Amino acid sequence: MIPFLDLGAAYRELRTEIDAAIHRVLDSGWYILGPEVEAFEADWAAYCEADHAVGVANGLDALILALRALDIGPGDEVIVPSNTYIATWLAVTAVGARPVPVEPDPATHNIEPARIAAAISPATRAILPVHLYGQPADLDPILALARQHGLAVIEDAAQAHGARYKGRRIGAHGDVVCWSFYPGKNLGALGDGGAVTTNRADLADRIRVLRNYGSRVKYVNEVQGVNSRLDPIQAAVLRAKLPHLDAWTDRRRAIAAAYAKGLRDTGLILPHLPDWAEPAWHLYVLRAPDRDGLQKRLTDAGVGTLIHYPIPPHMQAAYADLGLAPDALPLARDLAGEVLSLPMGPQLPLADAARVIDAVRAAA
Ligand SMILES: *Cc1c(COP(=O)(O)O)cnc(C)c1O
């Protein structure tokens, strides 16, 4: 059996470093924020080619705090992809704003910049592109539109650790970039974790205050903040893993290259790579008209796959109140019926990837 992802394998590869990092925190006697979180924030900002990083509790909170730092709330609209994980939309509704979905480029599955202008209204405050599957969204036209209309750009980079757009790391192209360190992400903690990166000192400062009860000085609360702090044990784990991230991305890239070569004549639609994209290969997502049949045959052959995502946000009961019919966003609806993610991860042996290729060729 080849699992979709073996989370324990990443821990086993770095057991000595990770155990030492955890014990360093246990011995320090410092269990909330403090030096370990600050050291990771500095490491993560540098890695992302950003001026500032602020650690928070998870990726959803990173998005919510980014929106709050920009004073986005009730009466405001935020442009979001129709094809994304629901967290992107949940952040917008959590602050009381309205998500305005824009359909994807069918080739990349990422938000289609040319469709955004038509979605801008006088209430629009921000554009929230997602670097889905670790494939960078086409940021330059999005940033140009945002400048033209006076909008903020918040990037959902929860799947894009280490990805580059036009040679520059994802991390500070837009106003603020939101990260998740959920265990299955490319840089994953051993529990929940998140961060924002930005070149805007004002936003970094506001998020730093918001994440800690709205307080800069203990028991002095300048705004109504929340408790959304990155745990120092998780920060230490992330610091132990970060030096390996680029090598892990290289291994993901090798698997993606093997899949691309091995599956090119199968009739399946494989990931499309614009020439400016250096993806993080969080997921390898192909498209098959008979997706459910293909997935079943692969399961029978011992190959684990997942669907990212089976139900788009606008078709979830959670968003029934928006009154969006399934065919209001037909591209998102159709992708949900046809996408399939193959096993992918830095600890997946290339020999197993070769077996996945054989199984897909037999099943396609
Ligand atoms: C994982 C993910 C999130 C949320 O991250 P959590 O840490 O689970 O809250 C947000 N957006 C996208 C695209 C994600 O994949």
The ligand as an ORCA input file, in Angstrom:
! r2SCAN-3c Opt
* xyz 0 1
  C      -4.534     24.561      5.269
  C      -5.135     25.752      4.604
  C      -5.645     26.845      5.329
  C      -5.849     26.826      6.814
  O      -4.805     26.471      7.592
  P      -5.036     25.897      9.091
  O      -3.687     25.980      9.686
  O      -5.554     24.509      8.943
  O      -6.019     26.794      9.765
  C      -6.044     27.965      4.637
  N      -6.015     28.006      3.298
  C      -5.572     26.972      2.555
  C      -5.539     27.101      1.079
  C      -5.133     25.804      3.185
  O      -4.702     24.784      2.432
*
